[in-house]
Amino acid sequence: MELAKKRQDNVANGHGSICGIYIEKAIGSNLIDVDGNVFIDYAGGIGAMNVGHSHPKVIDAIEKQINQYVHPCFTVAPYQPYVDLAHRLADIVPIKGDCKSVFFNSGAEAVENSIKISKTYTGRTHILVFSHAYHGRTQMTMSMTYKEDPYKKGFGPFLDNVHRIDFPKKSLDLSSLKIDPESLACVVIEPVAGEGGFIPVAHNAMGQIRKFCDDNDIVMVADEVQTGFGRTGTLFSMEQFKVEPDLFIIAKSIAGGLPLSGVVGRSEIMDSVHTGGIGGTFGGNPVSCAAALAVLNVMDDERLPERAIEIGKKVIDTINLLKKEISWISEIRGLGAMQGIVIIDDNDKPDKEHTSRIHQHALNNGLVMITAGTYGNIIRTLMPLTITDEELDESLEILSSALKIP
Ligand SMILES: Cc1ncc(COP(=O)(O)O)c(C=O)c1O
């Protein structure tokens, strides 16, 4: 194919693509490639398209904003969509008391900034993260990320102020913590480990993390980059844990496919940074902020968090039924419409090759999916929450037949 050759000749090999299809158009839950093939999208731009591709209300907001101004730069001259979005988030973020926001471009950039904010607030420099964590690909966030290959391979040395303990699947285990808790600026936790394999934090463990932070004056940071904006059944997944973190990191589905990320949290902590200490050229771009305001309206109008629960239930029921007859499905786990199907071999070990075959079979039959997990053996569901019942049924049929191949 001409495009594939052009890519091969001109795009750096380091930027891989999971599916070799070239996209011409994307609407709702469908991706249409340059040959006219239609795919149902279970990747959702890696969890960034909870409102679906080209949602008319989001496109409308983008168009209106583009016709006004595109980039005065908030650092130079501020504008309304940024301020409106910060105001809106302060209202809806599940933290009691006053909250403020600051916006960036990528999830990793927001994670970096949550660390900077935690450092200035506490006057400390150390960071605690967990096994299976994924926080991004910059130097700081690579150090926080767990999986070596491909994210860290050859890119060391990593920062020695990042400490790691076991992911709290059952409870918070501090036995391997080698540092004085009072030198920790923050603990950063994904409520459901995303790239690390769709592993939810145990309910009681989230409370234990909160207590550990309270006892030692540590900032608790929830990385909701992948779990956020309705994916797990509530706007923020932390609502379901009934625990308030101090800071939230948001990105991906906040802006309907445009680059936008942010840190939202307690005003006292957010305001600890000196003026000019955080910011950037494109952070909180007005077009992305306008899209985000439209996304929040769509979340409400179409009750997408509730829809995530329905979708999740249907996926879980289908897979659990299949699991009875298919030995290589070990479990399905997650929250709401963020479900991971775990594929194992005869010795109960993660089976990456088999997972790849399932993935390819689904792709050949019209379903785009991505995998996850430290061992690459988890099939994940990140479909738009606007997926219709018919599309969901059709996609589950494709997924089921792919899961049956040995
Ligand atoms: C939980 C989590 N944090 C941070 C990131 C990094 O976001 P980005 O790729 O926008 O830098 C991701 C991306 O997958 C993520 O899932």
The ligand as an SDF file (V2000), in Angstrom:
LIG
                    3D

 16 16  0  0  0  0  0  0  0  0999 V2000
   -2.9860    6.4340   33.7420 C   0  0  0  0  0  0  0  0  0  0  0  0
   -2.2180    7.1830   32.7130 C   0  0  0  0  0  0  0  0  0  0  0  0
   -1.4510    8.2030   33.0950 N   0  0  0  0  0  0  0  0  0  0  0  0
   -0.7330    8.9250   32.2130 C   0  0  0  0  0  0  0  0  0  0  0  0
   -0.7580    8.6040   30.8750 C   0  0  0  0  0  0  0  0  0  0  0  0
    0.0540    9.4000   29.8950 C   0  0  0  0  0  0  0  0  0  0  0  0
   -0.7880   10.1660   29.0800 O   0  0  0  0  0  0  0  0  0  0  0  0
   -0.2530   10.7320   27.6890 P   0  0  0  0  0  0  0  0  0  0  0  0
   -0.0580    9.5890   26.7780 O   0  0  0  0  0  0  0  0  0  0  0  0
   -1.3460   11.6710   27.2350 O   0  0  0  0  0  0  0  0  0  0  0  0
    1.0100   11.4600   27.9980 O   0  0  0  0  0  0  0  0  0  0  0  0
   -1.5500    7.5440   30.4230 C   0  0  0  0  0  0  0  0  0  0  0  0
   -1.5930    7.1650   29.0000 C   0  0  0  0  0  0  0  0  0  0  0  0
   -1.9910    6.1050   28.6020 O   0  0  0  0  0  0  0  0  0  0  0  0
   -2.3020    6.8130   31.3700 C   0  0  0  0  0  0  0  0  0  0  0  0
   -3.0750    5.7800   31.0080 O   0  0  0  0  0  0  0  0  0  0  0  0
  1  2  1  0
  2  3  1  0
  2 15  2  0
  3  4  2  0
  4  5  1  0
  5  6  1  0
  5 12  2  0
  6  7  1  0
  7  8  1  0
  8  9  2  0
  8 10  1  0
  8 11  1  0
 12 13  1  0
 12 15  1  0
 13 14  2  0
 15 16  1  0
M  END
$$$$
